[in-house]
Amino acid sequence: MTGVRKRYGAQWALNGLDLRVRAGTVHGLLGPNGAGKTTAVRVLTTLLRHDGGTARVAGFDVRTHSREVKRRIGLLGQHAALDEDLSGRQNLEMFGRLHHLGARRAGSRADELLERFGLAGTGRKAVLRYSGGMRRRLDLAASLITGPGVLFLDEPTTGLDPRGRAEVWSAVRSLVGDGTTVLLTTQYLEEADQLADRISVVDGGRVVAEGTADALKAASGGDRIDVVLRDAERLAEGAGLLARVVGADAAGAVSTDPDRLLLSAPAADRMTALTETVRALREAGIEAADIALRRPTLDEVFLRLTSGPKDKASEKEEAAA
């Protein structure tokens, strides 16, 4: 996508969005509600016409060659598109027939996908009796009925428990290992951290930051040192000590969480900060319950780079797109 724009009334859902995804990788698309993530997916999957800019998938323009694009993509939306009264195998056969596969080919393809996603033993059970993770794996299998080279996953694990999310993650990794290109939108920062080779952070319909998870974390403040004290009365003294260890210019960057007795500060030199903090605490007679070095979480990156959710009217406009 290059300079893609899409407007709903007076509101720009996409305002010059630039996005490039390398083949055979998972590219994460992150942003607050109403940032334009779902609109971008709808444009790329030919479900929505954009107002400006250029959008291509697998080398084909989504506006002028939409049929060629559709032949090469799969889409897993936020809500399962399954018939709960049918079995898993019957659902996949139905999707195969809808994609103009013959009865025999649809059946054999259903069996292949059930085996691939660990559902072979449940293929004849009604989907109504599937767990949440099993349903999403079946939905993912349905999106691959024609073997697309590009797969769009729009918040694929929303509402799943940790086991169900892990099942979907494993399935996605398997697909990418076989060469599938995946564009992933998600509200779960951990999900992008686990799956995405690169991440684009979207806010206000534009990409505001892009890179690997590690690069985004580093750009959001680098490493930090966290110190948990045992004595609440020495919290202010500990904060001053930590400020001196990491440098006078960082004094204002030392954050304090009185409820958890936690002190946190940037650490330009990881090991020096750690050893000096341990030494200074010992010399001052301040007892620490825990000391740890860490990188910023993607949650922290997300909050730092985005301005927060749009107004509710904007969110409704995007949801209705």
C-alpha positions in Angstrom: 0.0 0.0 0.0 1.3 3.5 -0.9 -0.5 6.6 0.3 -3.8 4.9 0.7 -6.7 7.0 1.8 -10.2 6.2 2.8 -12.8 8.5 4.2 -16.1 8.0 5.9 -18.0 11.3 5.8 -15.6 13.9 7.3 -13.4 11.3 9.0 -10.3 9.8 7.4 -10.1 6.2 8.4 -6.9 5.9 6.3 -4.9 9.0 5.8 -1.9 8.2 3.5 -1.2 4.7 4.8 2.1 3.1 3.6 2.6 -0.6 4.1 5.0 -3.2 2.6 5.0 -6.8 3.6 7.8 -9.2 2.7 6.8 -12.5 1.2 6.8 -15.5 3.5 6.7 -13.5 6.7 4.1 -12.4 9.4 3.6 -8.7 9.4 1.8 -7.3 12.4 -0.6 -4.3 12.2 -1.1 -2.7 15.6 -3.1 0.3 16.7 -5.9 1.5 19.0 -9.6 1.0 18.1 -10.5 3.1 15.1 -6.9 3.5 13.9 -7.7 2.0 10.5 -6.5 -1.6 10.8 -9.7 -3.3 9.7 -10.3 -0.7 7.0 -6.8 -1.5 5.6 -7.6 -5.2 5.6 -10.9 -4.6 3.8 -9.2 -2.5 1.1 -6.5 -5.1 0.6 -9.0 -8.0 0.3 -11.1 -6.0 -2.2 -14.1 -5.7 0.1 -13.8 -1.9 0.2 -12.8 0.6 -2.4 -10.2 3.2 -1.3 -10.4 6.9 -2.2 -6.7 7.5 -3.1 -3.3 5.9 -3.3 -2.3 2.5 -4.6 -2.9 -0.9 -3.1 -1.4 -4.2 -4.5 -1.5 -7.7 -3.3 0.8 -10.4 -4.9 1.6 -7.8 -7.6 -2.0 -7.1 -8.6 -3.8 -3.8 -8.1 -6.8 -4.5 -5.8 -9.0 -2.1 -7.7 -8.2 -3.0 -11.4 -7.4 -6.7 -10.9 -9.6 -7.7 -8.0 -10.4 -11.1 -9.4 -6.7 -12.0 -9.6 -6.3 -10.8 -6.0 -9.2 -12.8 -4.7 -7.7 -16.0 -6.2 -4.5 -15.5 -4.2 -5.8 -14.5 -0.8 -7.5 -16.0 2.3 -9.2 -14.0 5.0 -9.9 -14.9 8.6 -12.1 -12.2 10.1 -12.9 -11.4 13.7 -15.9 -13.7 13.8 -16.1 -17.3 12.8 -17.9 -18.0 9.5 -18.9 -21.6 10.4 -22.2 -23.5 10.4 -22.3 -24.9 13.9 -24.9 -27.6 13.0 -22.5 -29.1 10.4 -19.4 -31.2 11.3 -15.9 -29.8 10.8 -15.5 -31.8 7.6 -18.9 -30.8 6.2 -18.0 -27.1 6.8 -14.7 -27.5 4.9 -16.4 -29.4 2.1 -19.0 -26.6 1.9 -16.3 -23.9 1.5 -14.6 -26.1 -1.1 -17.8 -26.3 -3.2 -18.3 -22.5 -2.8 -14.8 -22.1 -4.3 -15.9 -24.2 -7.2 -14.0 -27.4 -6.2 -15.6 -30.6 -7.4 -17.1 -32.9 -4.7 -14.2 -35.3 -4.7 -11.6 -32.5 -4.5 -13.5 -30.6 -1.8 -13.6 -33.8 0.3 -9.9 -34.6 -0.1 -9.0 -31.0 0.6 -11.1 -31.1 3.8 -9.3 -34.2 5.0 -5.9 -32.6 4.2 -6.8 -29.5 6.2 -8.3 -31.4 9.2 -5.1 -33.4 9.4 -2.9 -30.3 9.1 -4.7 -28.5 11.9 -4.9 -31.4 14.3 -8.7 -31.8 13.8 -8.8 -35.2 12.0 -10.2 -36.9 15.1 -13.0 -34.4 15.4 -13.9 -33.9 11.7 -17.2 -35.7 12.0 -18.3 -33.9 15.2 -20.7 -31.0 15.0 -18.9 -27.6 15.3 -21.3 -26.8 18.1 -19.3 -29.1 20.3 -15.9 -27.7 19.4 -13.9 -25.6 21.9 -13.0 -22.0 21.0 -9.5 -22.9 19.9 -10.8 -25.7 17.7 -13.3 -23.4 16.0 -10.7 -20.8 15.2 -8.4 -23.5 13.8 -11.2 -24.8 11.7 -12.0 -21.3 10.6 -8.3 -20.8 9.7 -8.5 -24.1 7.7 -11.5 -22.8 5.8 -9.6 -19.7 4.8 -7.0 -21.9 3.2 -9.3 -24.1 1.2 -7.8 -22.9 -2.1 -4.2 -22.8 -0.8 -3.7 -19.0 -0.9 -0.3 -17.5 -0.9 -1.4 -14.4 1.2 -3.5 -14.7 4.3 -5.1 -11.9 6.2 -5.8 -12.5 9.9 -8.0 -9.8 11.5 -7.8 -10.2 15.2 -7.8 -14.0 15.0 -7.7 -14.9 18.7 -10.2 -12.4 20.1 -12.1 -14.1 23.0 -9.9 -17.2 23.1 -8.4 -18.5 26.3 -4.6 -18.9 26.5 -4.7 -22.5 25.3 -6.9 -21.6 22.3 -4.6 -18.7 21.4 -1.5 -21.0 21.6 -3.2 -23.4 19.2 -3.9 -20.7 16.7 -0.3 -19.3 17.0 1.1 -22.8 16.4 -1.1 -23.1 13.2 0.1 -19.7 11.9 3.7 -20.6 12.5 3.2 -23.8 10.5 1.7 -21.8 7.6 4.5 -19.3 7.4 7.0 -22.1 7.6 5.4 -23.4 4.4 5.8 -20.0 2.7 2.5 -18.3 3.3 2.6 -14.5 3.7 0.5 -13.3 6.7 -0.8 -9.8 7.5 -2.0 -9.9 11.2 -4.1 -7.3 13.0 -4.4 -7.8 16.7 -5.3 -6.2 20.0 -2.9 -8.5 21.8 0.6 -7.0 22.0 2.0 -10.4 23.1 0.5 -11.9 20.0 2.5 -9.6 17.7 5.6 -10.1 19.8 5.2 -13.9 19.4 4.3 -14.1 15.7 5.3 -11.0 13.7 8.7 -10.6 11.9 7.9 -6.9 11.5 5.3 -4.7 13.0 3.6 -1.5 11.8 2.0 0.7 14.4 -1.0 2.6 13.0 -2.6 5.7 14.5 -4.9 8.1 12.8 -4.9 6.1 9.6 -1.1 6.4 9.1 1.9 4.2 10.1 3.6 6.0 12.9 6.4 3.5 13.5 7.6 0.3 12.0 10.3 -2.3 12.7 10.9 -5.6 14.5 9.5 -6.0 18.0 13.0 -5.5 19.4 13.7 -2.4 17.4 10.4 -0.8 18.4 11.1 -1.6 22.1 14.6 -0.1 21.8 13.2 3.0 20.1 10.7 3.4 22.9 13.3 4.0 25.5 15.8 1.1 25.5 16.5 -1.1 28.5 15.2 -0.5 32.0 16.3 -1.6 35.4 13.5 -2.4 37.9 14.1 -2.5 41.6 11.6 -3.8 44.2 12.3 -2.7 47.7 11.3 -4.4 51.0 10.9 -1.2 53.0 8.3 1.4 51.8 9.9 4.1 54.0 13.1 3.9 52.0 11.4 4.3 48.6 12.3 8.0 48.1 15.9 7.3 49.2 16.1 4.4 46.8 14.8 6.5 43.9 17.5 9.1 44.5 20.2 6.4 44.6 18.9 4.8 41.4 18.9 8.2 39.7 22.6 8.7 40.6 23.5 5.3 39.3 21.9 5.7 35.8 23.0 9.3 35.5 22.0 12.8 36.6 20.3 13.5 33.3 17.9 10.6 33.9 16.8 11.7 37.4 13.4 12.7 36.2 13.0 9.4 34.3 13.0 7.3 37.5 9.4 6.2 38.0 8.0 5.1 41.4 5.1 2.7 42.1 4.5 3.0 45.9 1.9 0.2 45.8 4.4 -2.3 44.5 7.5 -0.7 46.1 8.8 -0.6 42.5 11.5 1.8 41.1 12.2 1.8 37.4 14.8 3.8 35.4 16.4 3.7 31.9 19.6 1.8 31.7 21.9 2.8 28.8 24.5 0.2 29.9 22.7 -2.9 31.1 25.4 -4.6 33.1 27.0 -1.5 34.5 23.6 -0.3 35.7 22.9 -3.7 37.3 26.2 -4.1 39.1 26.3 -0.5 40.3 22.7 -0.6 41.6 23.4 -3.7 43.6 26.6 -2.2 45.0 24.9 1.2 45.9 21.9 -0.5 47.6 24.3 -2.7 49.6 26.4 0.3 50.7 23.3 2.3 51.7 21.8 -0.7 53.6 18.7 -0.7 51.5 17.3 -4.2 51.1 15.8 -5.2 47.6 13.3 -7.9 47.1 14.1 -8.1 43.4 16.3 -6.4 40.8 15.8 -7.1 37.1 16.8 -5.8 33.7 14.2 -5.7 31.0 13.3 -4.4 27.6 10.2 -2.2 27.2 7.1 -4.3 26.6 5.1 -3.9 23.4 2.3 -2.5 25.6 4.6 0.3 26.6 5.6 0.9 22.9 2.0 0.9 21.9 1.0 3.5 24.5 4.0 5.7 23.8 3.5 5.7 20.0 -0.3 6.0 19.8 -2.6 8.8 20.9 -5.3 6.5 22.2 -8.7 5.4 20.8 -10.7 7.7 18.6 -14.1 8.9 19.5 -16.9 6.4 19.4 -18.3 7.7 16.2 -15.1 7.0 14.4 -14.9 3.5 15.8 -18.5 2.8 14.6 -17.6 4.1 11.1 -14.7 1.7 10.8 -16.6 -1.2 12.3 -19.4 -0.7 9.7 -16.9 -0.5 6.8 
